[in-house]
């Protein structure tokens, strides 16, 4: 009996010592709100300058590889240059802007909007942050247009590619290298050229989810038949995927189904938890539906939230001029003239139809 008590006491003592030792181990400090805000500012500024080094270096490669189920040693020479991909894909008028930072279950997130002013292409990155060697890093992220985390994309790419029997390692790398080239052509509006590149890829590689997403993005702007075929193929390969709504929005606009496009916008707004820029897309839909009061409401609300959004200012000027509300149009025109980075030719084109104001 005494022996049993002694064993219990020794066991309890060991557990106590072990728990004390664990509590003494240094734990990574939680990120502060100020650190996250500063990191977001630096990231936004670097991309606006079309510099990718900060973004590339901010990736916590060790954590990302771990989540992707990839051996850090085996893939030690692989390069993850997310920042380079983003910068290369953005056109001159493209933007990468912070929507919000938020804390989810003790983990800080940054929600960025990627927007192309020339063709209204829209995407979001939800970046999950952590601390590594006392620096703020990107542990992972969710790409809304893909519907996957970055780590899941990596996992799918490497695992699915390695399962292909008809390609050598060099061939696989070659097909992966075509992705940024196709994205860049899409951002430039060269969709037919992008589709031509896509069609050179072997059929089994084209079935990979990321390739299918790119295929839908390309086809959404070519013609109705091509767009419908791409969506049908994606649904057959990946039924029930939630990211289809965002990708179909451009398709709805192409099909001139503005009611469905409005529904998609509302659903997206719920997912994002409010992005004021979506009011611009709503205004376009209402304009095409002939609902001009709703169009004006969206544009006024847009200007209240994003007063320096160039396309929104132009649309609101046009609305006021159409209503002959020169008192409201005048100050907007004057302000637009002072912004040298804005496209003054676009403003001149609008004003040419309304000679009452210059």
Kinemage of the C-alpha trace (Angstrom):
@kinemage 1
@onewidth
@group {chain A} dominant
@subgroup {mainchain}
@vectorlist {calphas} color= white
{ca unk a 1} P 0.000 0.000 0.000
{ca unk a 2} L 2.831 2.325 0.962
{ca unk a 3} L 4.620 1.386 -2.249
{ca unk a 4} L 1.571 2.333 -4.276
{ca unk a 5} L 1.339 5.665 -2.469
{ca unk a 6} L 5.017 6.255 -3.101
{ca unk a 7} L 4.572 5.566 -6.832
{ca unk a 8} L 1.621 7.930 -6.943
{ca unk a 9} L 3.573 10.649 -5.138
{ca unk a 10} L 6.609 10.298 -7.435
{ca unk a 11} L 4.374 10.285 -10.519
{ca unk a 12} L 2.510 13.354 -9.309
{ca unk a 13} L 5.808 15.113 -8.525
{ca unk a 14} L 7.157 14.343 -12.030
{ca unk a 15} L 3.983 15.613 -13.655
{ca unk a 16} L 4.141 18.776 -11.556
{ca unk a 17} L 7.764 19.421 -12.514
{ca unk a 18} L 6.967 18.719 -16.177
{ca unk a 19} L 4.030 21.127 -16.184
{ca unk a 20} L 6.174 23.841 -14.574
{ca unk a 21} L 8.874 23.337 -17.199
{ca unk a 22} L 6.288 23.610 -19.971
{ca unk a 23} L 4.927 26.821 -18.522
{ca unk a 24} L 8.425 28.278 -18.503
{ca unk a 25} L 9.008 27.652 -22.186
{ca unk a 26} L 9.012 30.873 -24.158
{ca unk a 27} L 5.878 31.238 -26.285
{ca unk a 28} L 5.623 33.501 -29.317
{ca unk a 29} L 4.120 36.820 -28.337
{ca unk a 30} L 0.735 37.527 -29.833
{ca unk a 31} L 0.702 40.132 -32.545
{ca unk a 32} L -0.579 43.511 -31.478
{ca unk a 33} L -3.134 45.579 -33.350
{ca unk a 34} L -0.480 48.222 -34.004
{ca unk a 35} L 1.989 45.685 -35.447
{ca unk a 36} L -0.670 44.324 -37.771
{ca unk a 37} L -1.669 47.815 -38.882
{ca unk a 38} L 1.951 48.740 -39.609
{ca unk a 39} L 2.528 45.519 -41.556
{ca unk a 40} L -0.615 46.100 -43.635
{ca unk a 41} L 0.491 49.636 -44.468
{ca unk a 42} L 3.947 48.484 -45.593
{ca unk a 43} L 2.461 45.686 -47.695
{ca unk a 44} L -0.053 48.002 -49.362
{ca unk a 45} L 2.575 50.655 -50.126
{ca unk a 46} L 5.069 48.161 -51.547
{ca unk a 47} L 2.526 46.693 -53.975
{ca unk a 48} L 1.318 50.174 -54.979
{ca unk a 49} L 4.932 50.916 -55.959
{ca unk a 50} L 4.996 47.586 -57.844
{ca unk a 51} L 7.723 46.289 -55.536
{ca unk a 52} L 7.384 42.599 -54.682
{ca unk a 53} L 10.339 41.938 -52.353
{ca unk a 54} L 8.533 42.854 -49.117
{ca unk a 55} L 5.531 40.681 -50.019
{ca unk a 56} L 7.723 37.741 -51.098
{ca unk a 57} L 9.812 37.900 -47.933
{ca unk a 58} L 6.723 38.215 -45.727
{ca unk a 59} L 5.600 34.667 -46.527
{ca unk a 60} L 6.233 32.255 -43.660
{ca unk a 61} L 7.497 29.590 -46.020
{ca unk a 62} L 8.087 27.036 -43.262
{ca unk a 63} L 4.497 27.301 -42.010
{ca unk a 64} L 3.040 27.329 -45.512
{ca unk a 65} L 4.976 24.199 -46.495
{ca unk a 66} L 3.876 22.504 -43.281
{ca unk a 67} L 0.206 23.230 -43.964
{ca unk a 68} L 0.603 22.051 -47.541
{ca unk a 69} L 2.006 18.751 -46.257
{ca unk a 70} L 5.271 19.290 -48.099
{ca unk a 71} L 8.701 18.472 -46.741
{ca unk a 72} L 10.722 21.627 -46.136
{ca unk a 73} L 13.891 19.729 -46.969
{ca unk a 74} L 12.570 18.147 -50.125
{ca unk a 75} L 11.268 21.454 -51.466
{ca unk a 76} L 14.058 23.611 -50.042
{ca unk a 77} L 14.904 25.011 -53.458
{ca unk a 78} L 11.325 25.796 -54.405
{ca unk a 79} L 10.483 29.497 -54.447
{ca unk a 80} L 7.187 30.894 -53.181
{ca unk a 81} L 6.901 34.370 -54.658
{ca unk a 82} L 3.327 35.366 -54.055
{ca unk a 83} L 4.208 39.057 -54.101
{ca unk a 84} L 5.892 38.747 -57.473
{ca unk a 85} L 2.809 37.015 -58.868
{ca unk a 86} L 0.495 39.751 -57.572
{ca unk a 87} L 2.672 42.608 -58.835
{ca unk a 88} L 3.164 41.026 -62.259
{ca unk a 89} L -0.568 40.416 -62.651
{ca unk a 90} L -1.570 43.993 -61.797
{ca unk a 91} L -1.917 46.441 -64.666
{ca unk a 92} L -0.822 50.068 -64.384
{ca unk a 93} L -4.254 51.045 -63.061
{ca unk a 94} L -4.710 47.982 -60.863
{ca unk a 95} L -4.953 48.392 -57.079
{ca unk a 96} L -4.179 46.297 -54.021
{ca unk a 97} L -5.967 47.895 -51.081
{ca unk a 98} L -6.697 46.962 -47.491
{ca unk a 99} L -10.382 46.509 -46.686
{ca unk a 100} L -10.002 45.690 -43.017
{ca unk a 101} L -7.924 43.943 -40.372
{ca unk a 102} L -9.696 41.678 -37.932
{ca unk a 103} L -9.043 39.240 -35.110
{ca unk a 104} L -10.550 35.770 -35.540
{ca unk a 105} L -10.143 33.455 -32.568
{ca unk a 106} L -6.936 35.174 -31.503
{ca unk a 107} L -5.416 35.209 -34.997
{ca unk a 108} L -5.042 38.427 -36.944
{ca unk a 109} L -6.220 38.625 -40.553
{ca unk a 110} L -5.878 41.224 -43.301
{ca unk a 111} L -8.470 41.422 -46.046
{ca unk a 112} L -7.119 42.985 -49.240
{ca unk a 113} L -9.028 43.843 -52.391
{ca unk a 114} L -7.370 43.405 -55.782
{ca unk a 115} L -9.102 45.518 -58.400
{ca unk a 116} L -8.471 46.304 -62.051
{ca unk a 117} L -9.925 49.711 -62.932
{ca unk a 118} L -9.716 49.060 -66.660
{ca unk a 119} L -11.905 45.950 -66.759
{ca unk a 120} L -13.472 45.922 -63.239
{ca unk a 121} L -11.823 42.553 -62.437
{ca unk a 122} L -12.230 41.874 -58.724
{ca unk a 123} L -10.595 39.527 -56.225
{ca unk a 124} L -9.837 39.345 -52.499
{ca unk a 125} L -6.954 37.976 -50.434
{ca unk a 126} L -7.624 37.135 -46.778
{ca unk a 127} L -4.137 36.915 -45.244
{ca unk a 128} L -3.610 35.036 -41.969
{ca unk a 129} L -0.722 36.447 -39.939
{ca unk a 130} L 1.654 34.974 -37.376
{ca unk a 131} L 4.958 35.803 -35.707
{ca unk a 132} L 8.202 34.188 -36.833
{ca unk a 133} L 11.565 35.256 -35.367
{ca unk a 134} L 9.882 38.329 -33.904
{ca unk a 135} L 8.601 39.446 -37.316
{ca unk a 136} L 5.082 39.650 -38.692
{ca unk a 137} L 4.653 36.989 -41.365
{ca unk a 138} L 1.926 35.631 -43.628
{ca unk a 139} L 1.186 32.113 -42.399
{ca unk a 140} L -1.425 31.419 -45.073
{ca unk a 141} L -4.136 33.160 -47.024
{ca unk a 142} L -7.423 32.584 -48.769
{ca unk a 143} L -7.868 33.611 -52.401
{ca unk a 144} L -11.528 34.300 -53.092
{ca unk a 145} L -11.339 33.773 -56.841
{ca unk a 146} L -9.803 30.326 -56.303
{ca unk a 147} L -11.818 29.355 -53.234
{ca unk a 148} L -8.778 27.842 -51.541
{ca unk a 149} L -6.040 28.690 -49.071
{ca unk a 150} L -2.583 29.278 -50.523
{ca unk a 151} L -1.401 26.115 -48.741
{ca unk a 152} L -4.194 24.114 -50.363
{ca unk a 153} L -3.261 25.467 -53.779
{ca unk a 154} L 0.360 24.421 -53.185
{ca unk a 155} L -0.735 21.001 -52.005
{ca unk a 156} L -2.991 20.471 -55.003
{ca unk a 157} L -0.392 21.685 -57.460
{ca unk a 158} L 2.441 19.512 -56.190
{ca unk a 159} L 0.405 16.437 -55.326
{ca unk a 160} L -1.779 16.468 -58.420
{ca unk a 161} L 1.159 17.248 -60.662
{ca unk a 162} L 3.196 14.424 -59.158
{ca unk a 163} L 0.345 12.014 -59.834
{ca unk a 164} L 0.503 12.736 -63.555
{ca unk a 165} L 2.229 9.967 -65.440
{ca unk a 166} L 2.676 11.652 -68.799
{ca unk a 167} L 4.923 14.491 -67.692
{ca unk a 168} L 8.530 14.729 -66.602
{ca unk a 169} L 9.552 17.073 -63.778
{ca unk a 170} L 10.687 19.601 -66.382
{ca unk a 171} L 7.325 19.433 -68.170
{ca unk a 172} L 5.423 19.968 -64.933
{ca unk a 173} L 7.483 23.041 -64.120
{ca unk a 174} L 6.870 24.329 -67.638
{ca unk a 175} L 3.100 24.098 -67.262
{ca unk a 176} L 3.221 25.797 -63.853
{ca unk a 177} L 5.326 28.592 -65.310
{ca unk a 178} L 2.526 29.372 -67.759
{ca unk a 179} L 0.133 30.421 -64.960
{ca unk a 180} L 1.531 33.944 -64.346
{ca unk a 181} L 1.802 34.472 -68.113
{ca unk a 182} L -1.896 33.694 -68.572
{ca unk a 183} L -2.877 35.871 -65.610
{ca unk a 184} L -0.904 38.790 -67.015
{ca unk a 185} L -2.599 38.453 -70.405
{ca unk a 186} L -5.993 38.410 -68.655
{ca unk a 187} L -5.136 41.616 -66.778
{ca unk a 188} L -4.226 43.184 -70.134
{ca unk a 189} L -7.505 42.060 -71.707
{ca unk a 190} L -5.744 39.685 -74.103
{ca unk a 191} L -8.140 36.824 -73.448
{ca unk a 192} L -7.836 35.036 -76.780
{ca unk a 193} L -4.063 34.907 -76.394
{ca unk a 194} L -4.452 33.570 -72.842
{ca unk a 195} L -6.870 30.887 -74.049
{ca unk a 196} L -4.434 29.874 -76.782
{ca unk a 197} L -1.759 29.289 -74.123
{ca unk a 198} L -4.221 27.335 -71.977
{ca unk a 199} L -5.071 25.038 -74.877
{ca unk a 200} L -1.409 24.072 -75.281
{ca unk a 201} L -1.473 22.485 -71.808
{ca unk a 202} L -2.084 18.683 -71.700
{ca unk a 203} L -5.715 17.706 -70.873
{ca unk a 204} L -4.823 16.023 -67.566
{ca unk a 205} L -2.992 19.154 -66.384
{ca unk a 206} L -5.909 21.370 -67.438
{ca unk a 207} L -8.150 19.430 -65.029
{ca unk a 208} L -6.240 20.692 -62.001
{ca unk a 209} L -8.465 23.031 -60.016
{ca unk a 210} L -6.269 26.114 -60.301
{ca unk a 211} L -6.009 25.613 -64.055
{ca unk a 212} L -9.795 25.309 -64.259
{ca unk a 213} L -10.233 28.559 -62.340
{ca unk a 214} L -7.912 30.344 -64.740
{ca unk a 215} L -9.817 28.808 -67.638
{ca unk a 216} L -13.126 30.225 -66.361
{ca unk a 217} L -11.615 33.659 -65.782
{ca unk a 218} L -10.285 33.702 -69.337
{ca unk a 219} L -13.507 32.460 -70.927
{ca unk a 220} L -15.798 34.784 -68.961
{ca unk a 221} L -14.828 37.655 -71.223
{ca unk a 222} L -14.653 35.995 -74.630
{ca unk a 223} L -18.245 35.117 -75.543
{ca unk a 224} L -21.346 33.540 -74.045
{ca unk a 225} L -20.839 30.081 -75.516
{ca unk a 226} L -17.208 29.858 -74.394
{ca unk a 227} L -18.060 31.110 -70.912
{ca unk a 228} L -20.890 28.614 -70.437
{ca unk a 229} L -18.724 25.729 -71.626
{ca unk a 230} L -15.969 26.642 -69.147
{ca unk a 231} L -18.414 26.868 -66.217
{ca unk a 232} L -20.013 23.547 -67.205
{ca unk a 233} L -16.609 21.853 -67.309
{ca unk a 234} L -15.655 23.244 -63.904
{ca unk a 235} L -18.922 22.149 -62.290
{ca unk a 236} L -18.505 18.631 -63.651
{ca unk a 237} L -14.957 18.361 -62.327
{ca unk a 238} L -15.579 20.153 -59.002
{ca unk a 239} L -19.299 20.055 -58.121
{ca unk a 240} L -20.602 22.171 -55.258
{ca unk a 241} L -17.659 24.583 -54.989
{ca unk a 242} L -18.669 27.819 -53.159
{ca unk a 243} L -16.313 30.080 -55.109
{ca unk a 244} L -18.355 29.803 -58.286
{ca unk a 245} L -20.486 32.872 -57.393
{ca unk a 246} L -17.611 35.351 -57.596
{ca unk a 247} L -16.341 33.846 -60.816
{ca unk a 248} L -19.792 33.833 -62.374
{ca unk a 249} L -20.400 37.506 -61.664
{ca unk a 250} L -18.412 38.557 -64.727
{ca unk a 251} L -20.279 35.887 -66.667
{ca unk a 252} L -23.649 37.311 -65.606
{ca unk a 253} L -22.545 40.740 -66.778
{ca unk a 254} L -21.398 39.275 -70.080
{ca unk a 255} L -24.770 37.561 -70.478
{ca unk a 256} L -26.443 40.875 -69.585
{ca unk a 257} L -28.282 39.187 -66.734
{ca unk a 258} L -27.949 42.091 -64.341
{ca unk a 259} L -30.541 40.833 -61.861
{ca unk a 260} L -28.441 37.715 -61.207
{ca unk a 261} L -25.312 39.842 -61.090
{ca unk a 262} L -26.916 41.941 -58.334
{ca unk a 263} L -27.734 38.788 -56.373
{ca unk a 264} L -24.134 37.627 -56.718
{ca unk a 265} L -22.910 41.005 -55.497
{ca unk a 266} L -25.130 40.848 -52.412
{ca unk a 267} L -23.919 37.339 -51.628
{ca unk a 268} L -20.312 38.407 -52.048
{ca unk a 269} L -20.864 41.415 -49.784
{ca unk a 270} L -22.147 39.102 -47.047
{ca unk a 271} L -19.085 36.891 -47.367
{ca unk a 272} L -16.667 39.815 -47.320
{ca unk a 273} L -18.660 41.495 -44.541
{ca unk a 274} L -19.009 44.722 -46.522
{ca unk a 275} L -16.835 46.197 -49.224
{ca unk a 276} L -18.011 49.683 -50.248
{ca unk a 277} L -16.489 49.277 -53.710
{ca unk a 278} L -19.205 46.763 -54.611
{ca unk a 279} L -21.620 49.691 -54.802
{ca unk a 280} L -19.879 50.672 -58.027
{ca unk a 281} L -20.674 47.297 -59.576
{ca unk a 282} L -24.253 47.598 -58.320
{ca unk a 283} L -24.542 51.018 -59.927
{ca unk a 284} L -23.513 49.586 -63.292
{ca unk a 285} L -26.147 46.859 -63.011
{ca unk a 286} L -28.873 49.349 -62.080
{ca unk a 287} L -27.797 51.604 -64.944
{ca unk a 288} L -28.148 48.769 -67.449
{ca unk a 289} L -31.540 47.872 -65.953
{ca unk a 290} L -32.715 51.467 -66.363
{ca unk a 291} L -33.111 51.909 -62.596
{ca unk a 292} L -31.428 55.305 -62.399
{ca unk a 293} L -32.550 56.259 -58.889
{ca unk a 294} L -30.920 53.120 -57.475
{ca unk a 295} L -27.863 53.795 -59.606
{ca unk a 296} L -27.497 57.273 -58.137
{ca unk a 297} L -28.004 55.964 -54.588
{ca unk a 298} L -25.178 53.466 -55.052
{ca unk a 299} L -22.813 56.082 -56.487
{ca unk a 300} L -23.527 58.637 -53.756
{ca unk a 301} L -22.932 55.966 -51.118
{ca unk a 302} L -19.756 54.914 -52.922
{ca unk a 303} L -18.392 58.471 -52.876
{ca unk a 304} L -19.170 58.776 -49.170
{ca unk a 305} L -17.024 55.704 -48.495
{ca unk a 306} L -14.359 55.930 -51.240
{ca unk a 307} L -14.256 59.587 -52.353
{ca unk a 308} L -11.147 59.161 -54.547
{ca unk a 309} L -12.431 56.259 -56.662
{ca unk a 310} L -11.909 57.508 -60.219
{ca unk a 311} L -14.513 55.426 -62.056
{ca unk a 312} L -17.115 56.199 -59.430
{ca unk a 313} L -16.533 59.948 -59.742
{ca unk a 314} L -16.903 59.773 -63.523
{ca unk a 315} L -20.155 57.831 -63.298
{ca unk a 316} L -21.609 60.221 -60.728
{ca unk a 317} L -20.649 63.241 -62.838
{ca unk a 318} L -22.461 61.668 -65.778
{ca unk a 319} L -25.552 61.026 -63.625
{ca unk a 320} L -25.658 64.607 -62.331
{ca unk a 321} L -25.185 66.018 -65.834
{ca unk a 322} L -27.963 63.815 -67.151
{ca unk a 323} L -30.220 65.199 -64.406
{ca unk a 324} L -28.991 68.738 -65.234
{ca unk a 325} L -27.884 69.039 -61.624
{ca unk a 326} L -24.938 71.302 -62.456
{ca unk a 327} L -24.637 72.512 -58.877
{ca unk a 328} L -23.490 69.026 -57.816
{ca unk a 329} L -21.664 68.125 -61.019
{ca unk a 330} L -19.509 71.287 -61.054
{ca unk a 331} L -17.491 70.661 -57.864
{ca unk a 332} L -16.862 67.045 -58.895
{ca unk a 333} L -15.557 68.140 -62.293
{ca unk a 334} L -13.338 70.776 -60.694
{ca unk a 335} L -11.948 68.252 -58.213
{ca unk a 336} L -11.358 65.696 -60.962
{ca unk a 337} L -9.338 68.263 -62.928
{ca unk a 338} L -6.935 68.695 -60.013
{ca unk a 339} L -6.074 64.983 -59.925
{ca unk a 340} L -3.369 64.576 -62.540
{ca unk a 341} L -3.252 60.799 -62.225
{ca unk a 342} L -6.916 60.576 -63.293
{ca unk a 343} L -7.754 60.018 -66.948
{ca unk a 344} L -8.763 63.490 -68.116
{ca unk a 345} L -9.729 62.186 -71.555
{ca unk a 346} L -12.488 60.123 -69.948
{ca unk a 347} L -13.849 63.235 -68.287
{ca unk a 348} L -13.631 65.212 -71.537
{ca unk a 349} L -15.605 62.514 -73.303
{ca unk a 350} L -18.420 62.807 -70.752
{ca unk a 351} L -18.420 66.596 -70.842
{ca unk a 352} L -18.574 66.640 -74.637
{ca unk a 353} L -22.149 65.392 -74.373
{ca unk a 354} L -23.082 68.143 -71.891
{ca unk a 355} L -21.833 71.542 -73.156
{ca unk a 356} L -23.458 73.374 -70.263
{ca unk a 357} L -20.480 72.618 -68.042
{ca unk a 358} L -16.725 72.441 -68.623
